[in-house]
Amino acid sequence: MKNLKSILISETLNNLTNLFLLCLLALFIFPSVSFGKIIIDVSSPAQRKWKVAIPDFKNLSDANENPGFSEQLPKVISGDLDLSSYFLPMDKNSFLGGDGDGITSDSINFRNWSLIGTELLIKGAYTCIGRNLEVTVRLYDPVLGKQVFGKRYLGKVDDYRELMHRIGDDIILKFTGQKGVFGSSFLFVNNSTGNKEIYMCDFDGYNIKRITSDKSIALSPRWSPKGGRFVFTSYREDQAGLYVKDISSGKIRKVSGSEEGFSGSWANDGKSLDLTLNRKGDSDIYNVDLNGKIKEKLVGHRGIDISSSRSPDGSKIVFTSGRSGLSQVYVKDLKTGSEERITFDFNEATSPVWSSKGRIAFDGITKGKHDIYTINPDGTGLKQLTDSDGNNEDPCWSPDGMYIVFSSNRSGGYHLYIMNAYGYNQRRITYFKGEETAPSWSPLE
């Protein structure tokens, strides 16, 4: 009896050992099985891209309205996920047959998707009723054969891109825990009319609109913290002036004239502006209300102090100063009054901007070439993000601090590019006539 018990125990241990070895082997042969779900670490600079398949959407409209949406709708989502740097949209030519166009789990051959390495499958269907658009999207883990997300969206046919951006944002939220930025937009300067005017476009470069028609020179647009309006410099009255414009109403308010102020940015409350005022031969940074009335002097020193940006909590300000001879970046603690120079390895360092996550981006110039760098507020952790042909200038953070939009002439003229906060996934997003400079990223609604 004892021998039989020993034999059973031995066989059980052998079976458990074999099972363990099989599981271990499966981790190497089928690594995706070990995850069971996609987990994205947004703090990782080397976050790998997850393979996502987005086949054509099914048209459920009674009269087959807008048949082109079958390809157009998933194309917008694919572009958003590609620009996010977290996902790698798969080539449709690699898709295997056998699925039909159903979007429910019982109509999907998950094995075919797993065989081509799909890690996330997005299925969709849409219905057009007049000018109304209804889209249903379902996300699947093809390895487990399970739905991980599903939602119905309602919108207008003419606004289909905006609707798809909402879907992209929800996908990012699902897998990162953070709201996406696909519904945001850019302000920028374009010279295609022969003058420099302010324009606006979507996150992916579509839906361009001209916002000013000054027929002169408009410069340096900056969104207000809550959106809806922006500050900019314009020569609309034959000399430089600082203005605030409301986008929906079109109303413009003059804040100051060229003999007084330029280079405006918003204070965190959105109720006042930080700008450079020229007083008694010195150009210093002041905080003023929206009527141009001085509230407080923030930075004062011999030389020019310009291009300011507030820290996320508003207690500090980063700016460019020529007090040491050439322009460099400084940080001032507005509570203690202490100032510290944080850039030293550049011929010049300009255009500093503070991210919502506490990092500072700026335009560093070495050997006559402009590149984008980031640095901590105490001057540590310097990192170069761009190193391409041409110049890379005018950095601006996304509202979540995860991306940077900038202007570059690496392909000839100046156009807008985006990259993530670590410099990866650099992509050109504007292909308009003329050149684009000085981008400003809108806040999230």
Salt bridges, closest charged atoms under 4 A:
ASP56 OD1 - LYS92 NZ 2.81
ASP80 OD2 - HIS165 ND1 2.68
ASP82 OD2 - ARG427 NH1 2.76
ASP99 OD2 - LYS123 NZ 3.42
ASP101 OD2 - LYS58 NZ 3.31
GLU119 OE2 - ARG48 NH2 2.61
GLU134 OE1 - ARG152 NH1 3.41
ASP158 OD1 - ARG131 NH2 2.90
ASP170 OD2 - LYS151 NZ 3.21
ASP204 OD2 - ARG161 NH2 2.66
ASP204 OD2 - HIS165 NE2 3.54
ASP214 OD1 - ARG236 NH1 2.80
GLU237 OE1 - LYS254 NZ 2.81
ASP274 OD2 - ARG310 NE 2.61
ASP284 OD2 - LYS297 NZ 3.44
ASP305 OD1 - ARG323 NH2 3.17
GLU339 OE1 - ARG323 NH1 2.48
GLU339 OE2 - LYS332 NZ 3.68
ASP363 OD2 - HIS370 ND1 2.84
ASP371 OD2 - LYS369 NZ 2.56
GLU436 OE1 - HIS415 ND1 2.82
